[in-house]
């Protein structure tokens, strides 16, 4: 008889999924331009210490990102960015601290100069580090970071729109 991971003493995989949204006073194309400009990321997101582009093709990019992992450590994460103009950017961990980590921004135009930005993340982890990490993330740290990311995107996109 095969036992489930929790019965055998193994650590089962755990997944955390969060979705939040905000309204940005800028057209969707301006918001998309901000999100697709990887050189802005270390300036926009304070936890991101460095972003080195490894490869860029049509609507995808691969980058090595050095970031603060919620105050626990500074880690290098190989990250794939997928740009689906004009309405979505997906950010996926290729190699890093989690079993799987995917984040996304979906842009929903609300008229000519307003965009609803939906920001989501799904993180799967296993083992002791996974358990510790997901407890930390579910404590509100992940939601706080995502809210900070949305504020940064809003601020940057509204600046870009004001200059246009």
C-alpha positions in Angstrom: 0.0 0.0 0.0 1.4 3.4 -1.0 1.3 6.0 1.7 0.6 9.6 1.2 3.6 12.0 1.9 2.1 13.2 5.2 1.7 9.6 6.4 5.3 8.6 5.4 7.0 11.5 7.2 7.9 13.2 3.9 7.2 16.9 3.4 4.3 17.4 1.0 4.5 20.2 -1.6 2.6 23.3 -0.5 1.3 26.0 -2.8 0.5 29.6 -2.0 -1.6 31.6 -4.5 -2.2 35.3 -4.1 -4.0 37.8 -6.4 -4.4 41.6 -5.8 -5.2 44.5 -8.0 -5.0 48.3 -8.3 -6.1 51.0 -10.7 -3.4 53.0 -12.6 -4.1 56.4 -14.1 -2.3 55.5 -17.3 -3.2 53.8 -20.6 -2.5 50.0 -20.7 0.2 50.5 -23.3 2.2 52.8 -20.9 1.8 50.3 -18.1 2.9 47.5 -20.4 5.9 49.6 -21.5 7.0 49.9 -17.9 6.5 46.2 -17.1 8.4 45.2 -20.3 11.4 47.4 -19.5 13.6 45.1 -17.4 16.2 47.8 -16.9 13.6 49.5 -14.6 13.1 46.6 -12.3 16.0 47.1 -9.9 15.0 50.7 -9.5 11.3 50.0 -9.1 11.5 47.0 -6.8 13.7 47.7 -3.7 14.2 44.0 -2.9 15.8 43.5 -6.3 19.5 44.2 -6.0 20.5 43.3 -9.6 19.1 42.0 -12.9 21.5 40.7 -15.5 20.0 39.9 -18.9 21.1 36.5 -20.1 19.1 36.3 -23.3 16.3 38.2 -25.0 14.1 37.1 -27.9 10.9 38.5 -29.4 8.5 38.3 -26.4 10.7 36.5 -23.9 13.8 37.3 -21.8 15.9 35.3 -19.4 17.7 37.1 -16.6 19.6 36.3 -13.5 18.0 38.3 -10.7 19.7 38.9 -7.3 17.1 39.6 -4.7 16.3 39.7 -1.0 14.3 36.6 -0.1 12.0 38.2 2.5 14.9 39.1 4.8 16.0 35.4 5.1 18.8 35.5 2.5 20.0 37.2 -0.7 19.5 34.7 -3.6 20.2 34.5 -7.3 17.2 33.4 -9.3 17.2 32.5 -13.0 14.0 34.1 -14.2 12.0 33.9 -17.5 9.9 36.9 -18.5 7.2 36.4 -21.1 5.6 39.5 -22.6 2.2 39.2 -24.2 1.4 42.6 -25.5 -0.6 44.5 -24.7 -2.1 42.8 -21.7 0.1 40.4 -19.8 3.6 39.9 -18.4 4.5 36.6 -16.8 7.6 36.1 -14.6 8.7 32.5 -13.9 11.5 31.1 -11.7 13.6 28.8 -13.8 16.1 28.1 -11.1 15.8 29.4 -7.5 14.7 28.7 -4.0 11.2 27.4 -4.7 10.0 24.3 -6.4 7.9 26.5 -8.6 7.3 30.3 -8.6 5.2 32.2 -11.1 4.0 35.8 -11.0 2.0 37.7 -13.5 0.6 41.2 -14.3 -2.6 41.3 -16.3 -3.7 44.7 -17.7 -7.4 45.5 -18.1 -8.1 48.8 -19.9 -10.8 50.8 -18.1 -11.2 53.5 -20.8 -8.4 55.4 -22.7 -6.3 56.5 -19.7 -7.1 54.1 -16.9 -5.9 50.5 -16.4 -6.8 48.0 -13.8 -3.6 46.0 -13.0 -4.1 42.5 -11.6 -1.0 41.0 -10.0 -0.9 37.4 -9.0 1.7 34.9 -7.8 1.7 31.1 -7.2 4.6 29.6 -5.2 5.1 25.9 -4.6 7.7 24.6 -2.2 8.6 21.4 -0.5 11.0 20.2 2.2 11.9 22.1 5.3 12.9 25.3 3.5 9.7 25.1 1.6 7.7 24.8 4.8 9.5 27.6 6.5 9.2 29.8 3.4 5.5 29.2 2.9 4.8 29.9 6.6 6.6 33.2 6.2 4.9 34.0 2.9 1.4 33.2 4.2 2.1 35.4 7.2 1.5 38.4 4.9 5.1 39.0 3.7 4.2 38.0 0.1 1.0 40.1 0.0 2.9 43.1 1.3 5.6 42.6 -1.3 3.1 42.3 -4.1 1.3 45.4 -2.9 4.6 47.2 -2.9 5.3 46.0 -6.5 1.9 47.3 -7.6 2.5 50.7 -6.0 5.9 50.9 -7.8 4.3 49.9 -11.2 1.5 52.5 -10.6 4.0 55.2 -9.7 6.3 54.5 -12.7 3.5 54.1 -15.3 1.7 57.3 -14.1 5.1 59.2 -14.4 5.5 57.9 -17.9 1.9 58.8 -18.9 2.3 62.3 -17.5 5.4 62.9 -19.7 3.6 61.7 -22.8 
